[in-house]
Amino acid sequence: MTRNQETIKLEREKDTIEDGVRDHLRGFSRTIPSFLMAYGDDSVTLATFDNIIPDKVFLEVTSITLEQFRLLRDGGHYTDDETGEQKEFEGHLFDSVVFDDSVKEFLALKRKLADYFDEKSIEDIFDYIPPQKTNQIFTPKDVVKRMVDLMEQENPGCFDRPDKTFIDLYMKSGLFITEIVKRLYQSQEMKRQFPDKTERLRHIFEKQVYGLAPTEIIYKIATSYILGFDEEVNIKTHNFRQLDALPYAKEGTLEQKLDEVFG
């Protein structure tokens, strides 16, 4: 009878641990595309995944630390929170072949969908990035287009003026900014004033579009998308910054902060 009770207790502990591991894995798997969008390149594999992401960002997005991720991946010793005992966890919960192939597929898809000037494309990379529990929720492309349509209706000719400026105070994906960039770039008047495509793009990014992103990962995601439309066009100067505008808006000091950030 005592042996049975001990067996039941151990099985319950095992189930609790396994449930916790499964929860971690489910949560982590949803974050992988976001991390790849923000930090990923062709060198990323399961073995190097923890080297590309700052620990603070990883914890913020996944609610686990990189140390805990390494335990799930590699196994190792851990301390039981209830008993204080040192225990061994086998790890190796990820299939490296499947993981590495999935990384390659996502990065290939990212490159394929990078050119947001291509009007034939009905998809964007954010269709493949699950929303997170944090404030990382992306506005759908069709909603963004309607928003910019309304802006143009209320401000006729706004995309024809090279001195007109636009700002997104709380960037998430960067889709709002890219839609504005497209309208400016495709304007016949802008083409007349800046016939050279590269010169026109540089003017737009240096003088007309501005944006703030509240966290590091959102900043990385947004700028990766906004500036990654063409590998041959290297936009070095832009007006996108990492800053949470919400506290300043609540305090009524946002205008002063914008002057400080952008000069």
GROMACS elastic network, one bead per residue, 0.5 to 0.9 nm:
[ bonds ]
;  ai    aj funct       b0    kb
    1     4     6  0.50468   500
    1     5     6  0.62968   500
    1     6     6  0.87124   500
    2     5     6  0.51084   500
    2     6     6  0.62450   500
    2     7     6  0.85586   500
    3     6     6  0.51220   500
    3     7     6  0.60953   500
    3     8     6  0.86082   500
    4     8     6  0.61181   500
    4     9     6  0.85467   500
    5     8     6  0.50739   500
    5     9     6  0.61282   500
    5    10     6  0.86338   500
    6     9     6  0.50083   500
    6    10     6  0.61553   500
    6    11     6  0.85309   500
    7    10     6  0.51725   500
    7    11     6  0.61080   500
    7    12     6  0.85883   500
    8    11     6  0.50740   500
    8    12     6  0.61424   500
    8    13     6  0.86370   500
    9    12     6  0.51346   500
    9    13     6  0.62514   500
    9    14     6  0.86076   500
   10    13     6  0.50442   500
   10    14     6  0.60846   500
   10    15     6  0.85656   500
   11    15     6  0.60950   500
   11    16     6  0.85692   500
   12    15     6  0.50231   500
   12    16     6  0.61243   500
   12    17     6  0.86045   500
   13    16     6  0.50760   500
   13    17     6  0.62057   500
   13    18     6  0.85537   500
   14    17     6  0.51711   500
   14    18     6  0.60702   500
   14    19     6  0.85084   500
   15    18     6  0.50365   500
   15    19     6  0.59629   500
   15    20     6  0.85034   500
   16    19     6  0.51199   500
   16    20     6  0.62113   500
   16    21     6  0.86437   500
   17    20     6  0.51145   500
   17    21     6  0.61991   500
   17    22     6  0.86467   500
   18    22     6  0.60770   500
   18    23     6  0.85541   500
   19    22     6  0.50845   500
   19    23     6  0.61826   500
   19    24     6  0.86404   500
   20    23     6  0.51074   500
   20    24     6  0.62505   500
   20    25     6  0.86513   500
   21    24     6  0.50516   500
   21    25     6  0.61466   500
   21    26     6  0.86305   500
   21    72     6  0.78606   500
   22    25     6  0.50177   500
   22    26     6  0.60982   500
   22    27     6  0.85345   500
   23    26     6  0.51928   500
   23    27     6  0.61559   500
   23    28     6  0.84450   500
   24    27     6  0.52322   500
   24    28     6  0.59312   500
   24    29     6  0.85009   500
   24    62     6  0.80735   500
   24    63     6  0.84403   500
   24    64     6  0.75958   500
   24    69     6  0.88447   500
   25    28     6  0.50081   500
   25    29     6  0.59443   500
   25    30     6  0.87084   500
   25    72     6  0.85886   500
   25    93     6  0.86857   500
   26    29     6  0.53357   500
   26    30     6  0.66891   500
   27    30     6  0.55660   500
   27    31     6  0.69136   500
   27    62     6  0.64299   500
   27    63     6  0.84715   500
   27   132     6  0.88683   500
   28    31     6  0.52752   500
   28    32     6  0.66876   500
   28    61     6  0.86401   500
   28    62     6  0.57811   500
   28    63     6  0.87207   500
   28    64     6  0.85051   500
   28    69     6  0.88250   500
   29    32     6  0.55435   500
   29    33     6  0.82956   500
   30    33     6  0.71025   500
   30    34     6  0.80981   500
   30    62     6  0.88025   500
   30   129     6  0.78262   500
   30   130     6  0.60105   500
   30   131     6  0.79512   500
   30   132     6  0.74185   500
   31    34     6  0.53756   500
   31    35     6  0.63972   500
   31    36     6  0.88012   500
   31    61     6  0.71407   500
   31    62     6  0.68311   500
   31   129     6  0.80248   500
   31   130     6  0.74039   500
   31   131     6  0.84881   500
   31   132     6  0.71387   500
   32    35     6  0.52164   500
   32    36     6  0.62090   500
   32    37     6  0.86164   500
   32   103     6  0.85326   500
   32   129     6  0.84675   500
   33    36     6  0.50308   500
   33    37     6  0.60161   500
   33    38     6  0.85603   500
   33    40     6  0.89554   500
   33   103     6  0.82322   500
   33   106     6  0.72083   500
   33   128     6  0.74502   500
   33   129     6  0.54908   500
   33   130     6  0.76638   500
   34    37     6  0.50787   500
   34    38     6  0.62101   500
   34    39     6  0.84794   500
   34   129     6  0.61910   500
   34   130     6  0.79531   500
   34   131     6  0.89310   500
   34   132     6  0.88945   500
   34   217     6  0.79742   500
   34   218     6  0.87568   500
   34   221     6  0.73059   500
   35    38     6  0.51353   500
   35    39     6  0.57151   500
   35    40     6  0.66559   500
   35    52     6  0.87159   500
   35    53     6  0.74982   500
   35    58     6  0.85748   500
   35   217     6  0.75816   500
   35   221     6  0.83003   500
   36    39     6  0.52642   500
   36    41     6  0.73666   500
   36    44     6  0.84420   500
   36   103     6  0.75838   500
   36   106     6  0.78639   500
   36   107     6  0.73734   500
   36   221     6  0.88365   500
   37    40     6  0.59095   500
   37    41     6  0.88052   500
   37   106     6  0.86841   500
   37   107     6  0.78934   500
   37   110     6  0.76747   500
   37   125     6  0.88024   500
   37   129     6  0.86422   500
   37   220     6  0.78143   500
   37   221     6  0.56199   500
   37   222     6  0.89084   500
   37   224     6  0.71088   500
   37   225     6  0.81411   500
   38   216     6  0.89700   500
   38   217     6  0.61235   500
   38   218     6  0.76144   500
   38   219     6  0.80845   500
   38   222     6  0.80366   500
   38   223     6  0.84918   500
   38   224     6  0.65561   500
   38   225     6  0.89406   500
   39    52     6  0.63071   500
   39    53     6  0.69214   500
   39   217     6  0.84158   500
   39   220     6  0.72366   500
   39   221     6  0.80940   500
   39   224     6  0.87414   500
   40    43     6  0.78858   500
   40    44     6  0.63258   500
   40    49     6  0.86987   500
   40    52     6  0.74547   500
   40   103     6  0.85314   500
   40   107     6  0.75267   500
   41    44     6  0.58718   500
   41   107     6  0.72396   500
   42    45     6  0.83243   500
   42   103     6  0.84951   500
   42   104     6  0.72719   500
   42   107     6  0.75546   500
   43    48     6  0.78254   500
   44    47     6  0.78844   500
   44    48     6  0.57322   500
   44    49     6  0.57917   500
   44    51     6  0.88179   500
   44    52     6  0.79038   500
   44   100     6  0.77809   500
   44   103     6  0.73674   500
   44   104     6  0.85591   500
   45    48     6  0.52096   500
   45    49     6  0.56601   500
   45    96     6  0.78177   500
   45    99     6  0.73493   500
   45   100     6  0.51876   500
   45   101     6  0.87372   500
   45   103     6  0.71617   500
   45   104     6  0.88032   500
   46    49     6  0.51882   500
   46    50     6  0.80031   500
   46    73     6  0.84302   500
   46    94     6  0.81448   500
   46    95     6  0.86169   500
   46    96     6  0.58569   500
   46    97     6  0.86258   500
   46    99     6  0.62805   500
   46   100     6  0.61544   500
   46   103     6  0.87728   500
   47    50     6  0.75325   500
   47    51     6  0.86193   500
   47    73     6  0.87455   500
   47    96     6  0.79581   500
   48    51     6  0.53648   500
   48    52     6  0.71898   500
   49    52     6  0.59200   500
   49    53     6  0.74670   500
   50    53     6  0.59659   500
   50    54     6  0.82322   500
   50    55     6  0.84715   500
   50    58     6  0.88435   500
   50    66     6  0.64774   500
   50    67     6  0.89955   500
   50    69     6  0.79906   500
   50    70     6  0.77356   500
   51    54     6  0.78104   500
   53    56     6  0.84366   500
   53    57     6  0.68401   500
   53    58     6  0.63830   500
   53    66     6  0.86702   500
   54    57     6  0.53999   500
   54    58     6  0.62482   500
   54    59     6  0.87443   500
   54    66     6  0.85240   500
   55    58     6  0.50415   500
   55    59     6  0.61307   500
   55    60     6  0.85378   500
   55    65     6  0.63867   500
   55    66     6  0.58291   500
   55    67     6  0.86132   500
   56    59     6  0.52955   500
   56    60     6  0.61726   500
   56    61     6  0.87764   500
   56    65     6  0.79079   500
   56    66     6  0.88720   500
   57    60     6  0.50262   500
   57    61     6  0.62324   500
   57    62     6  0.84734   500
   57   215     6  0.86767   500
   57   216     6  0.72398   500
   57   217     6  0.68573   500
   58    61     6  0.54092   500
   58    62     6  0.58745   500
   58    63     6  0.74715   500
   58    64     6  0.71576   500
   58    65     6  0.64008   500
   58    66     6  0.66731   500
   59    62     6  0.53210   500
   59    66     6  0.73206   500
   60    63     6  0.57653   500
   60    64     6  0.79891   500
   60    65     6  0.87550   500
   60   134     6  0.80274   500
   61    64     6  0.82283   500
   61   132     6  0.75112   500
   61   133     6  0.78411   500
   61   134     6  0.67382   500
   61   217     6  0.86073   500
   62    65     6  0.78079   500
   62   132     6  0.88144   500
   62   133     6  0.88516   500
   64    67     6  0.81435   500
   64    68     6  0.61771   500
   64    69     6  0.70513   500
   65    68     6  0.51622   500
   65    69     6  0.63637   500
   65    70     6  0.87225   500
   66    70     6  0.61393   500
   66    71     6  0.85832   500
   67    70     6  0.51354   500
   67    71     6  0.63543   500
   67    72     6  0.88622   500
   68    72     6  0.63891   500
   68    73     6  0.86484   500
   69    72     6  0.51247   500
   69    73     6  0.61485   500
   69    74     6  0.84373   500
   70    74     6  0.55489   500
   70    75     6  0.71119   500
   70    76     6  0.86525   500
   70    91     6  0.84072   500
   71    74     6  0.53122   500
   71    76     6  0.58676   500
   71    77     6  0.80207   500
   71    78     6  0.82951   500
   71    89     6  0.74311   500
   71    90     6  0.83888   500
   71    91     6  0.60730   500
   71    92     6  0.84744   500
   72    75     6  0.57550   500
   72    76     6  0.85765   500
   72    89     6  0.80450   500
   72    90     6  0.81052   500
   72    92     6  0.64308   500
   72    93     6  0.60332   500
   72    94     6  0.80381   500
   73    90     6  0.89191   500
   73    91     6  0.52998   500
   73    93     6  0.56992   500
   73    94     6  0.61982   500
   74    89     6  0.88541   500
   74    90     6  0.74455   500
   74    91     6  0.50522   500
   74    92     6  0.52947   500
   74    93     6  0.80649   500
   75    88     6  0.75629   500
   75    89     6  0.51353   500
   75    92     6  0.63206   500
   75    93     6  0.86383   500
   76    87     6  0.83029   500
   76    88     6  0.56530   500
   76    89     6  0.53094   500
   76    90     6  0.65302   500
   76    91     6  0.71223   500
   77    86     6  0.64515   500
   77    87     6  0.54630   500
   77    89     6  0.61088   500
   77    90     6  0.88340   500
   78    85     6  0.82460   500
   78    86     6  0.57010   500
   78    87     6  0.54044   500
   78    88     6  0.63521   500
   78    89     6  0.71549   500
   79    82     6  0.87453   500
   79    83     6  0.81505   500
   79    84     6  0.56554   500
   79    85     6  0.55085   500
   79    87     6  0.60984   500
   79    88     6  0.87635   500
   80    83     6  0.55461   500
   80    85     6  0.52536   500
   80    86     6  0.64234   500
   80    87     6  0.68630   500
   81    84     6  0.56327   500
   81    85     6  0.79642   500
   82    85     6  0.81898   500
   83    86     6  0.88425   500
   90    93     6  0.84800   500
   91    94     6  0.83807   500
   92    95     6  0.75242   500
   92    96     6  0.89169   500
   94    97     6  0.88071   500
   94    98     6  0.81352   500
   94    99     6  0.71122   500
   95    98     6  0.54476   500
   95    99     6  0.60403   500
   95   100     6  0.85407   500
   96   100     6  0.58558   500
   96   101     6  0.83537   500
   97   100     6  0.53079   500
   97   101     6  0.60763   500
   97   102     6  0.85155   500
   98   101     6  0.52243   500
   98   102     6  0.60870   500
   98   103     6  0.86640   500
   99   102     6  0.51518   500
   99   103     6  0.62832   500
   99   104     6  0.88141   500
  100   103     6  0.50880   500
  100   104     6  0.63680   500
  100   105     6  0.87184   500
  101   104     6  0.51332   500
  101   105     6  0.62094   500
  101   106     6  0.87182   500
  102   105     6  0.50383   500
  102   106     6  0.61824   500
  102   107     6  0.86301   500
  103   106     6  0.52624   500
  103   107     6  0.62106   500
  103   108     6  0.85504   500
  104   107     6  0.52568   500
  104   108     6  0.60587   500
  104   109     6  0.85449   500
  105   108     6  0.51478   500
  105   109     6  0.61621   500
  105   110     6  0.86071   500
  106   109     6  0.50020   500
  106   110     6  0.60931   500
  106   111     6  0.87102   500
  106   125     6  0.88816   500
  106   128     6  0.83848   500
  107   111     6  0.63081   500
  107   112     6  0.85977   500
  108   111     6  0.52107   500
  108   112     6  0.61837   500
  108   113     6  0.87469   500
  109   113     6  0.61429   500
  109   114     6  0.83460   500
  109   125     6  0.71842   500
  110   113     6  0.53444   500
  110   114     6  0.58505   500
  110   124     6  0.84707   500
  110   125     6  0.58848   500
  110   225     6  0.88695   500
  111   114     6  0.50626   500
  111   115     6  0.80032   500
  111   228     6  0.84721   500
  111   229     6  0.84625   500
  112   115     6  0.74660   500
  112   125     6  0.88309   500
  113   116     6  0.70504   500
  113   118     6  0.88283   500
  113   121     6  0.76959   500
  113   123     6  0.73302   500
  113   124     6  0.57944   500
  113   125     6  0.60568   500
  113   229     6  0.84270   500
  114   117     6  0.88000   500
  114   124     6  0.78432   500
  114   125     6  0.76403   500
  114   225     6  0.68407   500
  114   226     6  0.87776   500
  114   228     6  0.62111   500
  114   230     6  0.71917   500
  115   118     6  0.57869   500
  115   121     6  0.87851   500
  115   228     6  0.76963   500
  115   230     6  0.63927   500
  116   119     6  0.73373   500
  116   121     6  0.78951   500
  116   124     6  0.78427   500
  116   175     6  0.89781   500
  116   178     6  0.72845   500
  116   179     6  0.83074   500
  116   182     6  0.80254   500
  116   225     6  0.87661   500
  116   226     6  0.86127   500
  116   229     6  0.62959   500
  117   120     6  0.88897   500
  117   121     6  0.88332   500
  117   178     6  0.86132   500
  117   179     6  0.87945   500
  117   182     6  0.63424   500
  117   229     6  0.77503   500
  118   121     6  0.58608   500
  119   122     6  0.74981   500
  121   124     6  0.76173   500
  122   141     6  0.89618   500
  123   126     6  0.82741   500
  123   127     6  0.68678   500
  123   141     6  0.85019   500
  124   127     6  0.58499   500
  124   128     6  0.79860   500
  124   141     6  0.78337   500
  125   128     6  0.56142   500
  125   129     6  0.70387   500
  125   225     6  0.87278   500
  126   130     6  0.78377   500
  126   138     6  0.72834   500
  126   140     6  0.82638   500
  126   141     6  0.89793   500
  126   173     6  0.75601   500
  127   130     6  0.77132   500
  127   140     6  0.83770   500
  129   132     6  0.89290   500
  130   137     6  0.84509   500
  131   134     6  0.82944   500
  131   135     6  0.86357   500
  131   136     6  0.62549   500
  131   137     6  0.51776   500
  131   138     6  0.71990   500
  132   135     6  0.70898   500
  132   136     6  0.56365   500
  132   137     6  0.66265   500
  133   136     6  0.73271   500
  133   137     6  0.84596   500
  134   137     6  0.78036   500
  135   172     6  0.84102   500
  135   214     6  0.89961   500
  136   172     6  0.63844   500
  136   173     6  0.83641   500
  136   217     6  0.89246   500
  136   218     6  0.69374   500
  137   172     6  0.68790   500
  137   173     6  0.81516   500
  138   141     6  0.88833   500
  138   172     6  0.59316   500
  138   173     6  0.57074   500
  138   174     6  0.88059   500
  138   175     6  0.84509   500
  139   142     6  0.85417   500
  139   143     6  0.67197   500
  139   144     6  0.66853   500
  139   172     6  0.79248   500
  139   173     6  0.75672   500
  139   175     6  0.77207   500
  139   176     6  0.84574   500
  140   143     6  0.54225   500
  140   144     6  0.64038   500
  140   145     6  0.88912   500
  140   175     6  0.83251   500
  141   144     6  0.50321   500
  141   145     6  0.62514   500
  141   146     6  0.87574   500
  141   175     6  0.68055   500
  141   176     6  0.82994   500
  141   179     6  0.89009   500
  142   145     6  0.51122   500
  142   146     6  0.63582   500
  142   147     6  0.87174   500
  143   146     6  0.51620   500
  143   147     6  0.62570   500
  143   148     6  0.87859   500
  144   147     6  0.50557   500
  144   148     6  0.63222   500
  144   149     6  0.85841   500
  144   175     6  0.69147   500
  144   176     6  0.57343   500
  144   179     6  0.74742   500
  145   148     6  0.51918   500
  145   149     6  0.60587   500
  145   150     6  0.86457   500
  145   176     6  0.78709   500
  145   179     6  0.68669   500
  146   150     6  0.62102   500
  146   151     6  0.86135   500
  147   150     6  0.52287   500
  147   151     6  0.63354   500
  147   152     6  0.88326   500
  147   176     6  0.83561   500
  148   152     6  0.62498   500
  148   153     6  0.86011   500
  148   176     6  0.76745   500
  148   179     6  0.72366   500
  148   180     6  0.71135   500
  149   152     6  0.51820   500
  149   153     6  0.62206   500
  149   154     6  0.87301   500
  150   154     6  0.61907   500
  150   155     6  0.84551   500
  151   154     6  0.52575   500
  151   155     6  0.60370   500
  151   156     6  0.83129   500
  151   158     6  0.84817   500
  152   156     6  0.53388   500
  152   157     6  0.70375   500
  152   158     6  0.64069   500
  152   159     6  0.76598   500
  153   156     6  0.56079   500
  153   157     6  0.87639   500
  155   158     6  0.55844   500
  155   159     6  0.88641   500
  156   159     6  0.81165   500
  156   160     6  0.89806   500
  157   160     6  0.52764   500
  157   161     6  0.71331   500
  158   161     6  0.59503   500
  158   162     6  0.90000   500
  158   164     6  0.67003   500
  158   184     6  0.86026   500
  159   162     6  0.78017   500
  159   164     6  0.74635   500
  159   180     6  0.79120   500
  159   181     6  0.89908   500
  159   183     6  0.61192   500
  159   185     6  0.84890   500
  159   186     6  0.88131   500
  159   187     6  0.64550   500
  159   189     6  0.85877   500
  159   190     6  0.79881   500
  160   164     6  0.83207   500
  160   183     6  0.86361   500
  160   184     6  0.66219   500
  160   187     6  0.57406   500
  160   188     6  0.73101   500
  160   189     6  0.53058   500
  160   190     6  0.57082   500
  161   164     6  0.54757   500
  161   165     6  0.89459   500
  161   184     6  0.82270   500
  161   189     6  0.75387   500
  161   190     6  0.70055   500
  162   165     6  0.82123   500
  162   184     6  0.82702   500
  162   189     6  0.88426   500
  162   190     6  0.67393   500
  162   193     6  0.83197   500
  162   203     6  0.79739   500
  162   204     6  0.76580   500
  162   207     6  0.80963   500
  162   208     6  0.72849   500
  163   207     6  0.75428   500
  163   208     6  0.69544   500
  164   207     6  0.85110   500
  164   208     6  0.61676   500
  164   209     6  0.88415   500
  165   204     6  0.89092   500
  165   207     6  0.72101   500
  165   209     6  0.58549   500
  165   210     6  0.76655   500
  166   177     6  0.82306   500
  166   180     6  0.79160   500
  166   208     6  0.60424   500
  166   210     6  0.60863   500
  166   211     6  0.83547   500
  167   170     6  0.89955   500
  167   177     6  0.77256   500
  167   208     6  0.83697   500
  167   209     6  0.58439   500
  167   211     6  0.52367   500
  167   212     6  0.80638   500
  168   171     6  0.57996   500
  168   174     6  0.85410   500
  168   176     6  0.73717   500
  168   177     6  0.68713   500
  168   209     6  0.83179   500
  168   210     6  0.64357   500
  168   212     6  0.63937   500
  168   213     6  0.85813   500
  169   210     6  0.81979   500
  169   211     6  0.56799   500
  169   212     6  0.50708   500
  169   213     6  0.73095   500
  169   214     6  0.89777   500
  169   243     6  0.89347   500
  169   244     6  0.84376   500
  169   245     6  0.64058   500
  169   246     6  0.86117   500
  170   211     6  0.71590   500
  170   212     6  0.54970   500
  170   213     6  0.54063   500
  170   214     6  0.65815   500
  170   243     6  0.86161   500
  170   244     6  0.73679   500
  170   245     6  0.68188   500
  170   246     6  0.81307   500
  171   174     6  0.57236   500
  171   175     6  0.83989   500
  171   176     6  0.78988   500
  171   177     6  0.82466   500
  171   211     6  0.64040   500
  171   212     6  0.58006   500
  171   214     6  0.74645   500
  171   218     6  0.75362   500
  171   219     6  0.76247   500
  171   222     6  0.69629   500
  172   175     6  0.79978   500
  172   176     6  0.89299   500
  172   213     6  0.66371   500
  172   214     6  0.82508   500
  172   218     6  0.57853   500
  172   219     6  0.76042   500
  172   221     6  0.77928   500
  172   222     6  0.62654   500
  173   176     6  0.78704   500
  173   177     6  0.89411   500
  173   218     6  0.71784   500
  173   219     6  0.85577   500
  173   221     6  0.64253   500
  173   223     6  0.84293   500
  173   225     6  0.74134   500
  173   226     6  0.85277   500
  174   177     6  0.53687   500
  174   178     6  0.62481   500
  174   179     6  0.87601   500
  174   211     6  0.85272   500
  174   219     6  0.88633   500
  174   221     6  0.78961   500
  174   223     6  0.70229   500
  174   224     6  0.88322   500
  174   225     6  0.66394   500
  174   226     6  0.59491   500
  175   178     6  0.50588   500
  175   179     6  0.61595   500
  175   180     6  0.87006   500
  175   222     6  0.79565   500
  175   225     6  0.81359   500
  175   226     6  0.76114   500
  176   179     6  0.53149   500
  176   180     6  0.65189   500
  176   181     6  0.87939   500
  177   180     6  0.51394   500
  177   181     6  0.61465   500
  177   182     6  0.86417   500
  177   209     6  0.70961   500
  177   210     6  0.80041   500
  177   211     6  0.76926   500
  177   226     6  0.73267   500
  178   182     6  0.60927   500
  178   183     6  0.86477   500
  178   225     6  0.84373   500
  178   226     6  0.59428   500
  179   182     6  0.51144   500
  179   183     6  0.63601   500
  179   184     6  0.87677   500
  180   183     6  0.51573   500
  180   184     6  0.62471   500
  180   185     6  0.85006   500
  180   209     6  0.79309   500
  181   184     6  0.52178   500
  181   185     6  0.59603   500
  181   186     6  0.85064   500
  181   201     6  0.81735   500
  181   204     6  0.69237   500
  181   205     6  0.79758   500
  181   208     6  0.87278   500
  181   209     6  0.74366   500
  181   226     6  0.89575   500
  182   185     6  0.50527   500
  182   186     6  0.59741   500
  182   187     6  0.84641   500
  183   186     6  0.52685   500
  183   187     6  0.60711   500
  184   187     6  0.52901   500
  184   188     6  0.88316   500
  184   189     6  0.89956   500
  184   190     6  0.66972   500
  184   191     6  0.88914   500
  184   200     6  0.88578   500
  184   201     6  0.88602   500
  184   204     6  0.73137   500
  185   188     6  0.84370   500
  185   190     6  0.67078   500
  185   191     6  0.72156   500
  185   197     6  0.81410   500
  185   200     6  0.68156   500
  185   201     6  0.67496   500
  185   204     6  0.76526   500
  186   189     6  0.87181   500
  186   190     6  0.73916   500
  186   191     6  0.71098   500
  187   190     6  0.51567   500
  187   191     6  0.61929   500
  187   192     6  0.86472   500
  188   192     6  0.61709   500
  188   193     6  0.87408   500
  189   193     6  0.63128   500
  189   194     6  0.84769   500
  190   193     6  0.51418   500
  190   194     6  0.58239   500
  190   195     6  0.78384   500
  190   200     6  0.74013   500
  191   194     6  0.50161   500
  191   196     6  0.77698   500
  191   197     6  0.79277   500
  191   200     6  0.73984   500
  192   195     6  0.56117   500
  193   196     6  0.89899   500
  193   200     6  0.83341   500
  194   197     6  0.71195   500
  194   198     6  0.88078   500
  194   199     6  0.64462   500
  194   200     6  0.51026   500
  194   201     6  0.88863   500
  194   203     6  0.85767   500
  195   198     6  0.88884   500
  195   199     6  0.78296   500
  195   200     6  0.71454   500
  196   199     6  0.53305   500
  196   200     6  0.61618   500
  196   201     6  0.87369   500
  197   200     6  0.50950   500
  197   201     6  0.62236   500
  197   202     6  0.86457   500
  198   201     6  0.51206   500
  198   202     6  0.61350   500
  198   203     6  0.85720   500
  198   233     6  0.73983   500
  199   202     6  0.51286   500
  199   203     6  0.61461   500
  199   204     6  0.86413   500
  200   203     6  0.51845   500
  200   204     6  0.62610   500
  200   205     6  0.87768   500
  201   204     6  0.50934   500
  201   205     6  0.62344   500
  201   206     6  0.84533   500
  201   235     6  0.82977   500
  202   205     6  0.52226   500
  202   206     6  0.58263   500
  202   207     6  0.81280   500
  202   235     6  0.67807   500
  202   236     6  0.87759   500
  202   237     6  0.78198   500
  202   238     6  0.84402   500
  203   206     6  0.51813   500
  203   207     6  0.55338   500
  203   208     6  0.71523   500
  204   207     6  0.55294   500
  204   209     6  0.63343   500
  204   238     6  0.89077   500
  205   208     6  0.59917   500
  205   209     6  0.56339   500
  205   210     6  0.78935   500
  205   235     6  0.76940   500
  205   237     6  0.71384   500
  205   238     6  0.52234   500
  205   239     6  0.70160   500
  206   209     6  0.72659   500
  206   210     6  0.86951   500
  206   235     6  0.89352   500
  206   237     6  0.59171   500
  206   238     6  0.50449   500
  206   239     6  0.66016   500
  207   210     6  0.84392   500
  207   238     6  0.81691   500
  207   239     6  0.81678   500
  208   239     6  0.86526   500
  209   238     6  0.80206   500
  209   239     6  0.67744   500
  209   240     6  0.83043   500
  210   238     6  0.77086   500
  210   240     6  0.56289   500
  210   241     6  0.82991   500
  210   262     6  0.88308   500
  211   239     6  0.64743   500
  211   241     6  0.63936   500
  211   242     6  0.85439   500
  212   219     6  0.77100   500
  212   239     6  0.85814   500
  212   240     6  0.58280   500
  212   241     6  0.50235   500
  212   242     6  0.56063   500
  212   243     6  0.55739   500
  212   244     6  0.70776   500
  212   245     6  0.71477   500
  213   216     6  0.76179   500
  213   217     6  0.88396   500
  213   218     6  0.60934   500
  213   220     6  0.87906   500
  213   222     6  0.78471   500
  213   240     6  0.77603   500
  213   241     6  0.64066   500
  213   243     6  0.55203   500
  213   244     6  0.62815   500
  213   245     6  0.80283   500
  214   217     6  0.87735   500
  214   218     6  0.68679   500
  214   219     6  0.71379   500
  214   241     6  0.88993   500
  214   242     6  0.59435   500
  214   245     6  0.69406   500
  214   246     6  0.83745   500
  215   218     6  0.53815   500
  215   219     6  0.60907   500
  215   220     6  0.86213   500
  215   242     6  0.63414   500
  215   243     6  0.69934   500
  215   244     6  0.69874   500
  216   219     6  0.50815   500
  216   220     6  0.61299   500
  216   221     6  0.85970   500
  216   242     6  0.65071   500
  216   243     6  0.87864   500
  217   220     6  0.50271   500
  217   221     6  0.60778   500
  217   222     6  0.85423   500
  218   221     6  0.50057   500
  218   222     6  0.59817   500
  218   223     6  0.84569   500
  218   242     6  0.84593   500
  219   222     6  0.52501   500
  219   223     6  0.60511   500
  219   224     6  0.82941   500
  219   240     6  0.80913   500
  219   241     6  0.72692   500
  219   242     6  0.57869   500
  219   243     6  0.87332   500
  220   223     6  0.54120   500
  220   224     6  0.58674   500
  220   225     6  0.85509   500
  220   242     6  0.88525   500
  221   224     6  0.51922   500
  221   225     6  0.63185   500
  221   226     6  0.86750   500
  222   225     6  0.52655   500
  222   226     6  0.60127   500
  222   227     6  0.84195   500
  223   227     6  0.56404   500
  223   228     6  0.76365   500
  223   240     6  0.73998   500
  224   227     6  0.56452   500
  224   228     6  0.54528   500
  224   229     6  0.87288   500
  225   228     6  0.51924   500
  225   229     6  0.68900   500
  226   229     6  0.67291   500
  227   230     6  0.77971   500
  227   233     6  0.86454   500
  227   234     6  0.78550   500
  227   235     6  0.65934   500
  228   231     6  0.65596   500
  228   233     6  0.84424   500
  228   234     6  0.84874   500
  228   235     6  0.88945   500
  229   233     6  0.80209   500
  230   233     6  0.54380   500
  230   234     6  0.78790   500
  231   234     6  0.69869   500
  235   238     6  0.71712   500
  238   241     6  0.89128   500
  239   262     6  0.73910   500
  241   261     6  0.81284   500
  243   246     6  0.89819   500
  244   247     6  0.69868   500
  244   248     6  0.80656   500
  245   248     6  0.55112   500
  245   249     6  0.61989   500
  245   250     6  0.88106   500
  245   254     6  0.69066   500
  245   257     6  0.85728   500
  246   249     6  0.50511   500
  246   250     6  0.62237   500
  246   251     6  0.86681   500
  246   254     6  0.83658   500
  247   250     6  0.51289   500
  247   251     6  0.62303   500
  247   252     6  0.86162   500
  247   253     6  0.86497   500
  247   254     6  0.82827   500
  248   251     6  0.50038   500
  248   252     6  0.59973   500
  248   253     6  0.50605   500
  248   255     6  0.83858   500
  248   256     6  0.88856   500
  248   257     6  0.72903   500
  249   252     6  0.50930   500
  249   253     6  0.62092   500
  249   254     6  0.50243   500
  249   255     6  0.83505   500
  250   253     6  0.77924   500
  250   254     6  0.82177   500
  251   254     6  0.75650   500
  252   255     6  0.77810   500
  252   256     6  0.88841   500
  253   256     6  0.54658   500
  253   257     6  0.63073   500
  253   258     6  0.88293   500
  254   258     6  0.61375   500
  254   259     6  0.86548   500
  255   258     6  0.51635   500
  255   259     6  0.63860   500
  255   260     6  0.87309   500
  256   259     6  0.51446   500
  256   260     6  0.63095   500
  256   261     6  0.87493   500
  257   261     6  0.61110   500
  257   262     6  0.85336   500
  258   261     6  0.50356   500
  258   262     6  0.58594   500
  258   263     6  0.75329   500
  259   262     6  0.54331   500
  260   263     6  0.53971   500
